């Protein structure tokens, strides 16, 4: 396969070839026209010279005398004077007379090209018939010789035009090809994993559009890589709980060799299924979403999570209370995201909390709120920013998975806030999916506040970025701004 020709050379060759064709189309007809014009001009010079000579010798020929002096002649002009019999009297010319001279003696002047010469003859008028004739001639080669400087000038001008076009074509080709070469280099760097690559602007709309598209692709890939890295860090904390549970169940079965292993294996398979579903959902949520899925029935999802959680809490002597308000609209968020966020909150309540765990699902303006509370000491002032190594006063690690849960909530257009520090109240806000955009759904009965040991005044939110939400319920307002009051402005 032949090597493709560079675009620079193609542009230069095409431009110069076009200019050369244009110069030829104008220059060749101009050169031919110049030759014709010069020949006619020289014929006119010969005609004037012959006429002047005929008038100057008219008197002498009328008296029968031979002329002795010829007028001054232009360069390369040959002049001959003939009598009425066609004999050459003075100057140069064919002797005996030629056909052109005979026609002049008959009273008819003529001009023609004879033997490579321009020949003009005029009669010398007499009393009744011409007394003689004058013949003027010039070599055609002399005419062409006079045109050589003109032709050289035209050729030089044409060469100057082509050189100018060549230089301009090189400059324009460089202006067009350099951005394309830069784009190719940027694309190679992007393919090698350099997502920080950015292209400059060439001032050419089409090339700038390609560069802008490449920059957008690099930004999206960079953001996707950052999300994948954040996922790989946070998912390890999120997956630690089901892995620990599975390990504990299997170790407990090994410690009791005489016990029935079927129950342990069934429980282990259930934990493995839960772990597999968690991995699949996290991988799905870690990738960029192109649009919202189907609305999610949050009440049904909470009821689905209830039995398994209640069994695990009951094993530790604790209880689980579900309080789902009636006639709730669906949530405009992914079921997988809501399930993962609630899983993080319930895991923290189970591992680090105390007493009864309570889940309240209620309507808050144009959003849905899910409160998760327990009777423990709380995670501290800022659990979302705390590193995994930060330990609570009770010795447990609080905040496992909470940064990931907050990012999942914000990716769905919601928010996760700590409404109260002790006893802890975590509230997940998600936008409600109304039947029509802008339509409002009549508010159902107000859900009760999450359980607390005593009716103390709610504390301000510890999360400064959350805008200091009230304890568990943000201000409810009807109208288009209600959802913004509930969810805030961060996405």
Beta strands, then each sheet from edge to edge (+ up, - down):
strand 1: 77-83
strand 2: 88-91
strand 3: 110-114
strand 4: 117-124
strand 5: 132-139
strand 6: 320-324
strand 7: 357-364
strand 8: 367-373
strand 9: 415-420
strand 10: 425-431
sheet 1: 2+ 1- 5+ 4- 3+
sheet 2: 6+ 7+ 8- 10+ 9-
end
